[in-house]
Amino acid sequence: MKKFLRLRAAKDWTGLSRSTIYAMMKNGTFPKSISLGARAIGWLESDIQAWIDSRISASKVEV
C-alpha cells in the first residue's frame, strides 16, 4: 500500500528542517514532492525510506 507523508512527517522521519528539505529537493539530493491538491504536497513513504536507507549506506562506506 502506498502512503503519502506530509511535510511534518517528512521532517520527523528525516530530522531535517523545512528549508533543508526544500534546498535538497532543489539540488536533487532529496526526493521530489508530489502535488496532492491545490495547496497540498506530500512524499511517497517509500521514497523517503529509500532516501534514508541510501544515507545510511553512504555513511558506512569506508573512505
mmCIF file of the N, C-alpha and C atoms, coordinates in Angstrom:
data_MODEL
# 
_entry.id   MODEL 
# 
loop_
_atom_site.group_PDB 
_atom_site.id 
_atom_site.type_symbol 
_atom_site.label_atom_id 
_atom_site.label_alt_id 
_atom_site.label_comp_id 
_atom_site.label_asym_id 
_atom_site.label_entity_id 
_atom_site.label_seq_id 
_atom_site.pdbx_PDB_ins_code 
_atom_site.Cartn_x 
_atom_site.Cartn_y 
_atom_site.Cartn_z 
_atom_site.occupancy 
_atom_site.B_iso_or_equiv 
_atom_site.pdbx_formal_charge 
_atom_site.auth_seq_id 
_atom_site.auth_comp_id 
_atom_site.auth_asym_id 
_atom_site.auth_atom_id 
_atom_site.pdbx_PDB_model_num 
ATOM 1   N N  . MET A 1 1  ? 0.841  -1.177 0.000  1.00 0.00 ? 1  MET A N  1 
ATOM 2   C CA . MET A 1 1  ? 0.000  0.000  0.000  1.00 0.00 ? 1  MET A CA 1 
ATOM 3   C C  . MET A 1 1  ? 0.888  1.244  0.000  1.00 0.00 ? 1  MET A C  1 
ATOM 4   N N  . LYS A 1 2  ? 0.616  2.163  -0.867 1.00 0.00 ? 2  LYS A N  1 
ATOM 5   C CA . LYS A 1 2  ? 1.374  3.413  -0.957 1.00 0.00 ? 2  LYS A CA 1 
ATOM 6   C C  . LYS A 1 2  ? 0.790  4.416  0.033  1.00 0.00 ? 2  LYS A C  1 
ATOM 7   N N  . LYS A 1 3  ? 1.685  5.169  0.652  1.00 0.00 ? 3  LYS A N  1 
ATOM 8   C CA . LYS A 1 3  ? 1.251  6.149  1.636  1.00 0.00 ? 3  LYS A CA 1 
ATOM 9   C C  . LYS A 1 3  ? 2.031  7.443  1.409  1.00 0.00 ? 3  LYS A C  1 
ATOM 10  N N  . PHE A 1 4  ? 1.333  8.560  1.516  1.00 0.00 ? 4  PHE A N  1 
ATOM 11  C CA . PHE A 1 4  ? 1.973  9.865  1.412  1.00 0.00 ? 4  PHE A CA 1 
ATOM 12  C C  . PHE A 1 4  ? 2.357  10.360 2.800  1.00 0.00 ? 4  PHE A C  1 
ATOM 13  N N  . LEU A 1 5  ? 3.496  11.014 2.861  1.00 0.00 ? 5  LEU A N  1 
ATOM 14  C CA . LEU A 1 5  ? 3.919  11.700 4.077  1.00 0.00 ? 5  LEU A CA 1 
ATOM 15  C C  . LEU A 1 5  ? 3.830  13.193 3.803  1.00 0.00 ? 5  LEU A C  1 
ATOM 16  N N  . ARG A 1 6  ? 3.176  13.899 4.669  1.00 0.00 ? 6  ARG A N  1 
ATOM 17  C CA . ARG A 1 6  ? 3.127  15.354 4.559  1.00 0.00 ? 6  ARG A CA 1 
ATOM 18  C C  . ARG A 1 6  ? 4.422  15.919 5.130  1.00 0.00 ? 6  ARG A C  1 
ATOM 19  N N  . LEU A 1 7  ? 4.613  17.223 5.014  1.00 0.00 ? 7  LEU A N  1 
ATOM 20  C CA . LEU A 1 7  ? 5.867  17.853 5.405  1.00 0.00 ? 7  LEU A CA 1 
ATOM 21  C C  . LEU A 1 7  ? 6.237  17.558 6.860  1.00 0.00 ? 7  LEU A C  1 
ATOM 22  N N  . ARG A 1 8  ? 5.293  17.669 7.756  1.00 0.00 ? 8  ARG A N  1 
ATOM 23  C CA . ARG A 1 8  ? 5.600  17.424 9.171  1.00 0.00 ? 8  ARG A CA 1 
ATOM 24  C C  . ARG A 1 8  ? 6.156  16.022 9.379  1.00 0.00 ? 8  ARG A C  1 
ATOM 25  N N  . ALA A 1 9  ? 5.542  15.032 8.739  1.00 0.00 ? 9  ALA A N  1 
ATOM 26  C CA . ALA A 1 9  ? 6.011  13.652 8.871  1.00 0.00 ? 9  ALA A CA 1 
ATOM 27  C C  . ALA A 1 9  ? 7.379  13.476 8.213  1.00 0.00 ? 9  ALA A C  1 
ATOM 28  N N  . ALA A 1 10 ? 7.582  14.101 7.048  1.00 0.00 ? 10 ALA A N  1 
ATOM 29  C CA . ALA A 1 10 ? 8.880  14.020 6.373  1.00 0.00 ? 10 ALA A CA 1 
ATOM 30  C C  . ALA A 1 10 ? 9.970  14.620 7.259  1.00 0.00 ? 10 ALA A C  1 
ATOM 31  N N  . LYS A 1 11 ? 9.666  15.739 7.912  1.00 0.00 ? 11 LYS A N  1 
ATOM 32  C CA . LYS A 1 11 ? 10.623 16.352 8.835  1.00 0.00 ? 11 LYS A CA 1 
ATOM 33  C C  . LYS A 1 11 ? 10.901 15.421 10.013 1.00 0.00 ? 11 LYS A C  1 
ATOM 34  N N  . ASP A 1 12 ? 9.864  14.813 10.564 1.00 0.00 ? 12 ASP A N  1 
ATOM 35  C CA . ASP A 1 12 ? 10.026 13.901 11.702 1.00 0.00 ? 12 ASP A CA 1 
ATOM 36  C C  . ASP A 1 12 ? 10.855 12.680 11.314 1.00 0.00 ? 12 ASP A C  1 
ATOM 37  N N  . TRP A 1 13 ? 10.568 12.107 10.151 1.00 0.00 ? 13 TRP A N  1 
ATOM 38  C CA . TRP A 1 13 ? 11.278 10.905 9.698  1.00 0.00 ? 13 TRP A CA 1 
ATOM 39  C C  . TRP A 1 13 ? 12.746 11.178 9.441  1.00 0.00 ? 13 TRP A C  1 
ATOM 40  N N  . THR A 1 14 ? 13.062 12.345 8.879  1.00 0.00 ? 14 THR A N  1 
ATOM 41  C CA . THR A 1 14 ? 14.428 12.617 8.445  1.00 0.00 ? 14 THR A CA 1 
ATOM 42  C C  . THR A 1 14 ? 15.244 13.424 9.441  1.00 0.00 ? 14 THR A C  1 
ATOM 43  N N  . GLY A 1 15 ? 14.574 14.174 10.294 1.00 0.00 ? 15 GLY A N  1 
ATOM 44  C CA . GLY A 1 15 ? 15.278 15.062 11.205 1.00 0.00 ? 15 GLY A CA 1 
ATOM 45  C C  . GLY A 1 15 ? 15.740 16.345 10.534 1.00 0.00 ? 15 GLY A C  1 
ATOM 46  N N  . LEU A 1 16 ? 15.291 16.573 9.299  1.00 0.00 ? 16 LEU A N  1 
ATOM 47  C CA . LEU A 1 16 ? 15.680 17.771 8.563  1.00 0.00 ? 16 LEU A CA 1 
ATOM 48  C C  . LEU A 1 16 ? 14.654 18.879 8.759  1.00 0.00 ? 16 LEU A C  1 
ATOM 49  N N  . SER A 1 17 ? 15.101 20.108 8.589  1.00 0.00 ? 17 SER A N  1 
ATOM 50  C CA . SER A 1 17 ? 14.193 21.249 8.660  1.00 0.00 ? 17 SER A CA 1 
ATOM 51  C C  . SER A 1 17 ? 13.484 21.419 7.321  1.00 0.00 ? 17 SER A C  1 
ATOM 52  N N  . ARG A 1 18 ? 12.445 22.229 7.322  1.00 0.00 ? 18 ARG A N  1 
ATOM 53  C CA . ARG A 1 18 ? 11.691 22.521 6.094  1.00 0.00 ? 18 ARG A CA 1 
ATOM 54  C C  . ARG A 1 18 ? 12.610 23.120 5.035  1.00 0.00 ? 18 ARG A C  1 
ATOM 55  N N  . SER A 1 19 ? 13.408 24.108 5.440  1.00 0.00 ? 19 SER A N  1 
ATOM 56  C CA . SER A 1 19 ? 14.268 24.780 4.468  1.00 0.00 ? 19 SER A CA 1 
ATOM 57  C C  . SER A 1 19 ? 15.327 23.834 3.903  1.00 0.00 ? 19 SER A C  1 
ATOM 58  N N  . THR A 1 20 ? 15.833 22.927 4.717  1.00 0.00 ? 20 THR A N  1 
ATOM 59  C CA . THR A 1 20 ? 16.815 21.960 4.235  1.00 0.00 ? 20 THR A CA 1 
ATOM 60  C C  . THR A 1 20 ? 16.183 20.992 3.247  1.00 0.00 ? 20 THR A C  1 
ATOM 61  N N  . ILE A 1 21 ? 14.978 20.529 3.547  1.00 0.00 ? 21 ILE A N  1 
ATOM 62  C CA . ILE A 1 21 ? 14.273 19.628 2.628  1.00 0.00 ? 21 ILE A CA 1 
ATOM 63  C C  . ILE A 1 21 ? 14.089 20.304 1.274  1.00 0.00 ? 21 ILE A C  1 
ATOM 64  N N  . TYR A 1 22 ? 13.613 21.550 1.263  1.00 0.00 ? 22 TYR A N  1 
ATOM 65  C CA . TYR A 1 22 ? 13.388 22.247 0.000  1.00 0.00 ? 22 TYR A CA 1 
ATOM 66  C C  . TYR A 1 22 ? 14.696 22.534 -0.730 1.00 0.00 ? 22 TYR A C  1 
ATOM 67  N N  . ALA A 1 23 ? 15.749 22.874 -0.011 1.00 0.00 ? 23 ALA A N  1 
ATOM 68  C CA . ALA A 1 23 ? 17.043 23.123 -0.644 1.00 0.00 ? 23 ALA A CA 1 
ATOM 69  C C  . ALA A 1 23 ? 17.594 21.832 -1.262 1.00 0.00 ? 23 ALA A C  1 
ATOM 70  N N  . MET A 1 24 ? 17.453 20.733 -0.553 1.00 0.00 ? 24 MET A N  1 
ATOM 71  C CA . MET A 1 24 ? 17.937 19.452 -1.071 1.00 0.00 ? 24 MET A CA 1 
ATOM 72  C C  . MET A 1 24 ? 17.101 18.989 -2.262 1.00 0.00 ? 24 MET A C  1 
ATOM 73  N N  . MET A 1 25 ? 15.798 19.246 -2.239 1.00 0.00 ? 25 MET A N  1 
ATOM 74  C CA . MET A 1 25 ? 14.960 18.923 -3.395 1.00 0.00 ? 25 MET A CA 1 
ATOM 75  C C  . MET A 1 25 ? 15.437 19.718 -4.607 1.00 0.00 ? 25 MET A C  1 
ATOM 76  N N  . LYS A 1 26 ? 15.761 20.987 -4.386 1.00 0.00 ? 26 LYS A N  1 
ATOM 77  C CA . LYS A 1 26 ? 16.180 21.863 -5.479 1.00 0.00 ? 26 LYS A CA 1 
ATOM 78  C C  . LYS A 1 26 ? 17.470 21.373 -6.129 1.00 0.00 ? 26 LYS A C  1 
ATOM 79  N N  . ASN A 1 27 ? 18.398 20.872 -5.315 1.00 0.00 ? 27 ASN A N  1 
ATOM 80  C CA . ASN A 1 27 ? 19.661 20.405 -5.902 1.00 0.00 ? 27 ASN A CA 1 
ATOM 81  C C  . ASN A 1 27 ? 19.661 18.908 -6.205 1.00 0.00 ? 27 ASN A C  1 
ATOM 82  N N  . GLY A 1 28 ? 18.511 18.255 -6.059 1.00 0.00 ? 28 GLY A N  1 
ATOM 83  C CA . GLY A 1 28 ? 18.360 16.869 -6.481 1.00 0.00 ? 28 GLY A CA 1 
ATOM 84  C C  . GLY A 1 28 ? 18.859 15.817 -5.513 1.00 0.00 ? 28 GLY A C  1 
ATOM 85  N N  . THR A 1 29 ? 19.051 16.190 -4.250 1.00 0.00 ? 29 THR A N  1 
ATOM 86  C CA . THR A 1 29 ? 19.553 15.223 -3.275 1.00 0.00 ? 29 THR A CA 1 
ATOM 87  C C  . THR A 1 29 ? 18.481 14.745 -2.296 1.00 0.00 ? 29 THR A C  1 
ATOM 88  N N  . PHE A 1 30 ? 17.246 15.108 -2.548 1.00 0.00 ? 30 PHE A N  1 
ATOM 89  C CA . PHE A 1 30 ? 16.110 14.662 -1.739 1.00 0.00 ? 30 PHE A CA 1 
ATOM 90  C C  . PHE A 1 30 ? 14.966 14.386 -2.704 1.00 0.00 ? 30 PHE A C  1 
ATOM 91  N N  . PRO A 1 31 ? 14.122 13.394 -2.414 1.00 0.00 ? 31 PRO A N  1 
ATOM 92  C CA . PRO A 1 31 ? 13.014 13.085 -3.328 1.00 0.00 ? 31 PRO A CA 1 
ATOM 93  C C  . PRO A 1 31 ? 12.112 14.294 -3.583 1.00 0.00 ? 31 PRO A C  1 
ATOM 94  N N  . LYS A 1 32 ? 11.630 14.387 -4.807 1.00 0.00 ? 32 LYS A N  1 
ATOM 95  C CA . LYS A 1 32 ? 10.712 15.459 -5.177 1.00 0.00 ? 32 LYS A CA 1 
ATOM 96  C C  . LYS A 1 32 ? 9.352  15.231 -4.527 1.00 0.00 ? 32 LYS A C  1 
ATOM 97  N N  . SER A 1 33 ? 8.696  16.317 -4.191 1.00 0.00 ? 33 SER A N  1 
ATOM 98  C CA . SER A 1 33 ? 7.348  16.229 -3.630 1.00 0.00 ? 33 SER A CA 1 
ATOM 99  C C  . SER A 1 33 ? 6.341  15.974 -4.742 1.00 0.00 ? 33 SER A C  1 
ATOM 100 N N  . ILE A 1 34 ? 5.176  15.518 -4.339 1.00 0.00 ? 34 ILE A N  1 
ATOM 101 C CA . ILE A 1 34 ? 4.089  15.224 -5.261 1.00 0.00 ? 34 ILE A CA 1 
ATOM 102 C C  . ILE A 1 34 ? 2.914  16.107 -4.883 1.00 0.00 ? 34 ILE A C  1 
ATOM 103 N N  . SER A 1 35 ? 2.314  16.735 -5.876 1.00 0.00 ? 35 SER A N  1 
ATOM 104 C CA . SER A 1 35 ? 1.153  17.577 -5.618 1.00 0.00 ? 35 SER A CA 1 
ATOM 105 C C  . SER A 1 35 ? -0.044 16.710 -5.256 1.00 0.00 ? 35 SER A C  1 
ATOM 106 N N  . LEU A 1 36 ? -0.669 17.040 -4.139 1.00 0.00 ? 36 LEU A N  1 
ATOM 107 C CA . LEU A 1 36 ? -1.843 16.300 -3.680 1.00 0.00 ? 36 LEU A CA 1 
ATOM 108 C C  . LEU A 1 36 ? -3.121 17.098 -3.895 1.00 0.00 ? 36 LEU A C  1 
ATOM 109 N N  . GLY A 1 37 ? -2.971 18.336 -4.270 1.00 0.00 ? 37 GLY A N  1 
ATOM 110 C CA . GLY A 1 37 ? -4.119 19.221 -4.475 1.00 0.00 ? 37 GLY A CA 1 
ATOM 111 C C  . GLY A 1 37 ? -3.625 20.631 -4.672 1.00 0.00 ? 37 GLY A C  1 
ATOM 112 N N  . ALA A 1 38 ? -4.549 21.562 -4.659 1.00 0.00 ? 38 ALA A N  1 
ATOM 113 C CA . ALA A 1 38 ? -4.199 22.954 -4.914 1.00 0.00 ? 38 ALA A CA 1 
ATOM 114 C C  . ALA A 1 38 ? -3.162 23.501 -3.928 1.00 0.00 ? 38 ALA A C  1 
ATOM 115 N N  . ARG A 1 39 ? -3.268 23.123 -2.663 1.00 0.00 ? 39 ARG A N  1 
ATOM 116 C CA . ARG A 1 39 ? -2.355 23.659 -1.648 1.00 0.00 ? 39 ARG A CA 1 
ATOM 117 C C  . ARG A 1 39 ? -1.761 22.584 -0.763 1.00 0.00 ? 39 ARG A C  1 
ATOM 118 N N  . ALA A 1 40 ? -1.576 21.390 -1.329 1.00 0.00 ? 40 ALA A N  1 
ATOM 119 C CA . ALA A 1 40 ? -1.054 20.288 -0.521 1.00 0.00 ? 40 ALA A CA 1 
ATOM 120 C C  . ALA A 1 40 ? -0.024 19.491 -1.313 1.00 0.00 ? 40 ALA A C  1 
ATOM 121 N N  . ILE A 1 41 ? 1.074  19.158 -0.636 1.00 0.00 ? 41 ILE A N  1 
ATOM 122 C CA . ILE A 1 41 ? 2.088  18.303 -1.233 1.00 0.00 ? 41 ILE A CA 1 
ATOM 123 C C  . ILE A 1 41 ? 2.414  17.187 -0.259 1.00 0.00 ? 41 ILE A C  1 
ATOM 124 N N  . GLY A 1 42 ? 3.052  16.172 -0.774 1.00 0.00 ? 42 GLY A N  1 
ATOM 125 C CA . GLY A 1 42 ? 3.493  15.075 0.062  1.00 0.00 ? 42 GLY A CA 1 
ATOM 126 C C  . GLY A 1 42 ? 4.596  14.305 -0.641 1.00 0.00 ? 42 GLY A C  1 
ATOM 127 N N  . TRP A 1 43 ? 5.164  13.369 0.055  1.00 0.00 ? 43 TRP A N  1 
ATOM 128 C CA . TRP A 1 43 ? 6.194  12.497 -0.480 1.00 0.00 ? 43 TRP A CA 1 
ATOM 129 C C  . TRP A 1 43 ? 5.745  11.072 -0.277 1.00 0.00 ? 43 TRP A C  1 
ATOM 130 N N  . LEU A 1 44 ? 6.089  10.197 -1.218 1.00 0.00 ? 44 LEU A N  1 
ATOM 131 C CA . LEU A 1 44 ? 5.788  8.792  -1.010 1.00 0.00 ? 44 LEU A CA 1 
ATOM 132 C C  . LEU A 1 44 ? 6.646  8.282  0.141  1.00 0.00 ? 44 LEU A C  1 
ATOM 133 N N  . GLU A 1 45 ? 6.016  7.568  1.050  1.00 0.00 ? 45 GLU A N  1 
ATOM 134 C CA . GLU A 1 45 ? 6.733  7.000  2.188  1.00 0.00 ? 45 GLU A CA 1 
ATOM 135 C C  . GLU A 1 45 ? 7.912  6.162  1.696  1.00 0.00 ? 45 GLU A C  1 
ATOM 136 N N  . SER A 1 46 ? 7.696  5.401  0.630  1.00 0.00 ? 46 SER A N  1 
ATOM 137 C CA . SER A 1 46 ? 8.753  4.528  0.096  1.00 0.00 ? 46 SER A CA 1 
ATOM 138 C C  . SER A 1 46 ? 9.934  5.351  -0.431 1.00 0.00 ? 46 SER A C  1 
ATOM 139 N N  . ASP A 1 47 ? 9.679  6.514  -1.008 1.00 0.00 ? 47 ASP A N  1 
ATOM 140 C CA . ASP A 1 47 ? 10.763 7.379  -1.487 1.00 0.00 ? 47 ASP A CA 1 
ATOM 141 C C  . ASP A 1 47 ? 11.585 7.923  -0.322 1.00 0.00 ? 47 ASP A C  1 
ATOM 142 N N  . ILE A 1 48 ? 10.908 8.321  0.739  1.00 0.00 ? 48 ILE A N  1 
ATOM 143 C CA . ILE A 1 48 ? 11.615 8.835  1.921  1.00 0.00 ? 48 ILE A CA 1 
ATOM 144 C C  . ILE A 1 48 ? 12.420 7.712  2.566  1.00 0.00 ? 48 ILE A C  1 
ATOM 145 N N  . GLN A 1 49 ? 11.832 6.530  2.671  1.00 0.00 ? 49 GLN A N  1 
ATOM 146 C CA . GLN A 1 49 ? 12.546 5.393  3.270  1.00 0.00 ? 49 GLN A CA 1 
ATOM 147 C C  . GLN A 1 49 ? 13.766 5.027  2.437  1.00 0.00 ? 49 GLN A C  1 
ATOM 148 N N  . ALA A 1 50 ? 13.639 5.045  1.111  1.00 0.00 ? 50 ALA A N  1 
ATOM 149 C CA . ALA A 1 50 ? 14.776 4.744  0.239  1.00 0.00 ? 50 ALA A CA 1 
ATOM 150 C C  . ALA A 1 50 ? 15.873 5.794  0.415  1.00 0.00 ? 50 ALA A C  1 
ATOM 151 N N  . TRP A 1 51 ? 15.482 7.065  0.571  1.00 0.00 ? 51 TRP A N  1 
ATOM 152 C CA . TRP A 1 51 ? 16.457 8.127  0.784  1.00 0.00 ? 51 TRP A CA 1 
ATOM 153 C C  . TRP A 1 51 ? 17.197 7.897  2.110  1.00 0.00 ? 51 TRP A C  1 
ATOM 154 N N  . ILE A 1 52 ? 16.453 7.553  3.163  1.00 0.00 ? 52 ILE A N  1 
ATOM 155 C CA . ILE A 1 52 ? 17.071 7.278  4.465  1.00 0.00 ? 52 ILE A CA 1 
ATOM 156 C C  . ILE A 1 52 ? 18.039 6.104  4.343  1.00 0.00 ? 52 ILE A C  1 
ATOM 157 N N  . ASP A 1 53 ? 17.615 5.039  3.685  1.00 0.00 ? 53 ASP A N  1 
ATOM 158 C CA . ASP A 1 53 ? 18.471 3.860  3.506  1.00 0.00 ? 53 ASP A CA 1 
ATOM 159 C C  . ASP A 1 53 ? 19.742 4.212  2.744  1.00 0.00 ? 53 ASP A C  1 
ATOM 160 N N  . SER A 1 54 ? 19.621 5.070  1.720  1.00 0.00 ? 54 SER A N  1 
ATOM 161 C CA . SER A 1 54 ? 20.803 5.459  0.950  1.00 0.00 ? 54 SER A CA 1 
ATOM 162 C C  . SER A 1 54 ? 21.770 6.274  1.799  1.00 0.00 ? 54 SER A C  1 
ATOM 163 N N  . ARG A 1 55 ? 21.231 7.114  2.668  1.00 0.00 ? 55 ARG A N  1 
ATOM 164 C CA . ARG A 1 55 ? 22.089 7.898  3.566  1.00 0.00 ? 55 ARG A CA 1 
ATOM 165 C C  . ARG A 1 55 ? 22.823 6.991  4.546  1.00 0.00 ? 55 ARG A C  1 
ATOM 166 N N  . ILE A 1 56 ? 22.132 5.968  5.044  1.00 0.00 ? 56 ILE A N  1 
ATOM 167 C CA . ILE A 1 56 ? 22.765 5.008  5.955  1.00 0.00 ? 56 ILE A CA 1 
ATOM 168 C C  . ILE A 1 56 ? 23.880 4.265  5.226  1.00 0.00 ? 56 ILE A C  1 
ATOM 169 N N  . SER A 1 57 ? 23.575 3.784  4.025  1.00 0.00 ? 57 SER A N  1 
ATOM 170 C CA . SER A 1 57 ? 24.587 3.060  3.238  1.00 0.00 ? 57 SER A CA 1 
ATOM 171 C C  . SER A 1 57 ? 25.797 3.940  2.955  1.00 0.00 ? 57 SER A C  1 
ATOM 172 N N  . ALA A 1 58 ? 25.555 5.190  2.567  1.00 0.00 ? 58 ALA A N  1 
ATOM 173 C CA . ALA A 1 58 ? 26.654 6.105  2.245  1.00 0.00 ? 58 ALA A CA 1 
ATOM 174 C C  . ALA A 1 58 ? 27.519 6.379  3.466  1.00 0.00 ? 58 ALA A C  1 
ATOM 175 N N  . SER A 1 59 ? 26.929 6.380  4.635  1.00 0.00 ? 59 SER A N  1 
ATOM 176 C CA . SER A 1 59 ? 27.706 6.672  5.846  1.00 0.00 ? 59 SER A CA 1 
ATOM 177 C C  . SER A 1 59 ? 28.574 5.496  6.256  1.00 0.00 ? 59 SER A C  1 
ATOM 178 N N  . LYS A 1 60 ? 28.295 4.294  5.748  1.00 0.00 ? 60 LYS A N  1 
ATOM 179 C CA . LYS A 1 60 ? 29.042 3.108  6.123  1.00 0.00 ? 60 LYS A CA 1 
ATOM 180 C C  . LYS A 1 60 ? 30.127 2.752  5.121  1.00 0.00 ? 60 LYS A C  1 
ATOM 181 N N  . VAL A 1 61 ? 30.219 3.526  4.041  1.00 0.00 ? 61 VAL A N  1 
ATOM 182 C CA . VAL A 1 61 ? 31.252 3.279  3.033  1.00 0.00 ? 61 VAL A CA 1 
ATOM 183 C C  . VAL A 1 61 ? 32.582 3.756  3.599  1.00 0.00 ? 61 VAL A C  1 
ATOM 184 N N  . GLU A 1 62 ? 33.566 2.872  3.536  1.00 0.00 ? 62 GLU A N  1 
ATOM 185 C CA . GLU A 1 62 ? 34.891 3.254  4.028  1.00 0.00 ? 62 GLU A CA 1 
ATOM 186 C C  . GLU A 1 62 ? 35.598 4.081  2.983  1.00 0.00 ? 62 GLU A C  1 
ATOM 187 N N  . VAL A 1 63 ? 36.262 5.116  3.463  1.00 0.00 ? 63 VAL A N  1 
ATOM 188 C CA . VAL A 1 63 ? 36.984 6.025  2.555  1.00 0.00 ? 63 VAL A CA 1 
ATOM 189 C C  . VAL A 1 63 ? 38.450 5.692  2.581  1.00 0.00 ? 63 VAL A C  1 
# 
